[in-house]
Amino acid sequence: MTQYLIGTGGWAYFPRKPTLKAYSKAFNFVEVNYTFYECPNSRTVERWRRSVPPDFTFTVRCHQDLTHRIGLKPDHQAYAVFSQMLGICRILNAPFLHLLTPANYIFNDMEIDQARDFFSTINLKGVRLAWEVRSRMAPKLATIMKDFGIIHSADLSQEEPAFKSDTIYTRLFGKGKHNIYQFTDEELEEIDQKIVKAEATRVLVSFHDIRMNTDAARFKRYAETRTFIPVTAFTGIDSVKAVLQEDAKFPSTKNQLIKHQGWKVVDLTASKRVRLSELLSKIPEKPYHSVQEVTKEIEDSFI
């Protein structure tokens, strides 16, 4: 049976009470984003571990100094950063350290040889690596990953891992610009179908879209019960009103509404959700001055 670990990239955006303790009551896993930007002291990391239940799982993002400045090569600076990250993993009892190499990190033959030398000379001390490659995935790079038991971290909303593994590690951003996205039920089902197809024994799912907490909760419920929870407290036109009232600006044209609001998902009924752009695409081309104007046109067109 596949073990699902579902959560978000960090807990700072957790609603109402953005503390790790509150977050851990909703989810069983978190990806620590903080360590990508800063190296916390051991007291801070120890406090994180004490804030959550014993069976709560952390993963640690490797500091960008290694992946964006120094590079994956046998270098004393690289070893120093890596050792620091392993120390954080040890305190948190984190089974995975996540590496992200940027799109401008081009893996030519020399870079690939350096990466192989680096991985062959480190002691992971029981921690496993997951690696997100944002440049082209060269076949030689996939070979290195397989040789060293490194998981190919892939966004399952856009791609699939380059090779099969006993563990899936996916960071979900969706298909919008700057993470401005919300997943539909159908998209979450498709992600789960990829997971089932991969036949992995363990799956780590970290949401990074703007609705990360809601989407993670929905996917967690789906993984447990094969049903989805609503995205709002309302259905039909009241659900549309609720999401437009969050931040819609007026006056707006139809195209502006689709651009700025269409990414959202609404509850058409208790069991059916649709992307708001699907509803907005059917309203007339004209300026709109209020939520009420928009929802009246949607009612006339759909409901």
N, C-alpha and C positions, 0 to 999 in steps of 0.2 A: 504493500500500500504506500502511495506517495505521501510524504510529509510536506505540508504547505506551511511556509513561514511568510506571512503577509504583513506589510507595513508601509512606511513612507520614508523618504529621504529626510531624516531629522524629525524632531518633535516641536520645533519652534513655532510651527504654524498650526499646531493642534488647537481647535476652537475652544473658546471660553476660558480654559485653564491650561495654557501651553507649558505644562511641566512634564517631565519624563514620567513621574509617578502616575499622573492622570493618563498619559498616553498609554502606559503599559497595561492599564485596565481595559483598553479597547483592542490593542494589538499585541501579538506575541513576538514581534521582531521590529528592529529599527536599524536603518543604515545610518551610521554616524557621519554626517556631512562636515561637521566642524573640523575634523582632523585633516580634511583636504586643504583647509585654509590656515589653520593654526595648530600648534602642537600643545595640547593642554598639559598642565602639570599632573602628577600622579594623584594628588589629593582630589582634584576635580574628577578624574576618571574613576577613582574609588567611590566617590559620591554617586556617580551615575550608576555604578553597579549595585550599590546599596539601595538605590531608589526603586528597583524593580524586583519582581519575583525571581526565585532561583532558576526557573525554567525559561526565563525570557532570553531571547537571542539578540546579541549585537553583531553587526559586521562593521568593519572600520574601513573608511576610505583612505587610501594612502595619500600622504601630503604631496601637493603639486610640485614641490621642490624636486622630487625624484622624477616624476613623469613629464614635467613641463620645463624644467630648467637643467637638471643634471643629465638625465637620460638613464635608460636601463643598460648600464655598463659596469664592468668591474672597476670601480673607482671608490676611493675612501669616503668621499662625500655621499655617494649613493648608498654605501653600506651603513653609514651613520644614520641617514634618514630611515632606511629600512629597519634598522635595529630599533629605532625609536618607535616606529609603528608596531613592530612586533611586541614591544613592551606594553603598549596600550592594549593590544589584543589580549595579552596575557592577563592583565588586570580585569578586563571585561569578560574574560573567558569567551572571546569572540572566535568562532571557528574559521572565519573568512576575512581576508584582507583584499580590498578591491582596488585594482589599478585602473586608471583611465589615461590612455595616451591620446593626445589631441590630433586633430586632422592634419596639422602641419608637421607631425612626427612621421616622417617618411622612412619606411623600413627597407633600405637598400641592403645589399649583401653584407656590407660592413656593420650596419646597425643590427642586422639579424644575428651576425656572429657575436657581437658584443652582448646582445640580450641573452644568447645561449650561454656565454661565459658567465654572465651575471647570475642567471638562475642555477647554474651548476655549482656555484661557489657560495650560495647562501644556505643557512640552516633555518628552516621554517619553524622548527620547534612545535610541530603539530598543527600549525595554521595552514590553511589551503588558500591559494590565490585564485581570484576571479579577475579577468582582464578584459576591459572594454577598449577595443581598438577603433578609433574614429577615422583613421586613414584606411587605405585599401588593405584588405586582409589577404596578404600574400600566402600562397600555399606553404612556404617554408615557415611562416609565422604560426600557422595552424599546427604544423609538425612539432614546433617547439612546445606549444601549449600541451599537446598530447603527450609528448615525451616527459614533461615535468608535472603532469596531472593538473594543469591549470585549466580552469573553467572559462570558456568563451562567454563573457557577459554580453548579451544581445538584447536590444529592445524588441520584445516579441510583438509589439504593436506595429512594428515596421519591418522586421527581419527575423530570421531564425539563426540559431547558433551554427557555426561553420562545421561542427562535428558533434556527434552524440557523446553524452557524458552521463554519469550516474547522478549528477547534480545540475540543475538549471539555476542560473542567477540572472534575473532580468530586471532592468531599470526602465520603467514605463514612462515615457514622456508624451505619447500621443502624437498627433499629426498637425498640431497647430504651431504657430510661431511663438517663440519665447515661452513654451510650456502652457500657453493659453489654450486649454483643451479640457474636455470632459468626455469620458468614455460612455458609449451606449451599451445597453445590455448585450447586443449582438457582438460588439467588439470585444467585450470581456469574455463572452462565450468562445470566440475565435482564439483568443489568447489561451484559454484553458484547453481547447482542442489541440493546440500546438504542444502544450505541456503533456497531455495524455499521450499524444503520438510519440513524444520523445522517450517515454517509458523511464523517466528518471525516478530515483527513489526519494530525492529531496528537491524542493523547489523554493527558492527565495524570490519574492516578488516585492519590489520597492517602487512605489508610485511617486512620480515627480511632476505631474501635471498640476495646474492651478487648483483643481478640485481633488487633490491627492487624498485627503482624509475621507471624503465621501466615497470616492471610487475604491479606495482600499477596503472600506467597510462593506461596500457592495460586493466586491470580489470575494472577500472573506466569507460573507454569508452564502454566496453562490458555491464556493468550494465546499462548504459544510452541508448545505441543504439543497443545492441545485435550484434555488429560488433567489430572486433579487428583492432588495428593499427599495422603497421609493427614494427619489432624489429630493423631493420637497414634502411639505406637510399637506399638500393640496393635490387635486386632480383637475384635469381639463383647463378651462380658461383661468381658473384661480391659480393653478401652477404657473401658467405663463405670466400672470400678473406678478407673482412672487419673485420670479427671476428677473423680470424687467425692472422691477422697483429697486433692485439691488444697486444698479449703477447706470441705467440707461439715461442718456442725455438728449434733451430736446431743445430746439427742433432737430429732427433727423430725417434723412431720406430713407427709403426702403433699403438701398444698398449700404448705407451707413449702419442701419440696424442689423443687417445680415453680417456685416464685417465685425461689428463690436459685440453683438449679442448672439449671433447664430451658432457659436460653438457650444452654447449651453444645452443641457438636456432637461426636458420637462416631462412630467407625468401626465400623459394623455388620459389614461385610466389607471386604476390601481395596479394593473398588471402589464401595462404597455407604456413604454417611454419612447420619445422621439427627440431628435435634435431640433432645436428651435428654428434653425435655418430652414427646415422642411416646412414649417408653418409660415415663416416670414416670406418665403419665396412666392407664395400665392397671393399676398396682399397687393393692392394697387400701387402703381408708381406715383407717389405724391409725397409732399412734406408731412411729417407727423409731429404733433406738438405735445402729446401726452401718452402715457401708458394706456389710458382708456381708449384713445383713438386707435391705437395699434390693436388692442385686444378686441375691439368691436369688429374691425376688419377681419381678424382671424376667426372670430365667431361666425361671421357671415360666410367665410370661405370653407371652414372645416367642421365646426362643432354645432 
